[in-house]
Amino acid sequence: MAAGRLDLPCGFGSRRLMMTNLMHTAIDHQRLADLMDYLLGTCNEWLDSMRQSANRTCPGWPEVSTVWLQRLCETESALLRIKSASQLVQLSES
C-alpha cells in the first residue's frame, strides 16, 4: 500500500522482507523522507484510534490496548529516528 501511494516498485514476501525492500527502494528513489512521512501518518492514525478507544469497557480491552499503544509509540519513535537520520545524511550530501 505504501509503495503504491509513493509510486515505488514493490515485490512480495514476508512482512520483514517487504519492509526492508520498501525502505531500500525508497532510498534508491530518494523517497525515504516521503516514506517516513507516510508511515508516521499511518502510525498516528492508529495511535489516535487506540487513544480514543482506551476507555472501552470490553473485558480485557485495557490490557490489550495498553500493549498495542506501547508498540505503536515504539514504532513512532523508531520512524522518527529514521527520518531524523535520513535528514542528517541528506544535509551532509548537499
Stockholm file with secondary structure:
# STOCKHOLM 1.0

chainA/1-94         MAAGRLDLPCGFGSRRLMMTNLMHTAIDHQRLADLMDYLLGTCNEWLDSMRQSANRTCPGWPEVSTVWLQRLCETESALLRIKSASQLVQLSES
#=GR chainA/1-94 SS CHHHHTTCCCCCSCHHHHHHHHHHHHHHTTCHHHHHHHHHHHHHHHHHHHHHTTTCCSTTHHHHHHHHHHHHHHHHHHHHHHHHHHHHHHHHHC
#=GC SS_cons        CHHHHTTCCCCCSCHHHHHHHHHHHHHHTTCHHHHHHHHHHHHHHHHHHHHHTTTCCSTTHHHHHHHHHHHHHHHHHHHHHHHHHHHHHHHHHC
//
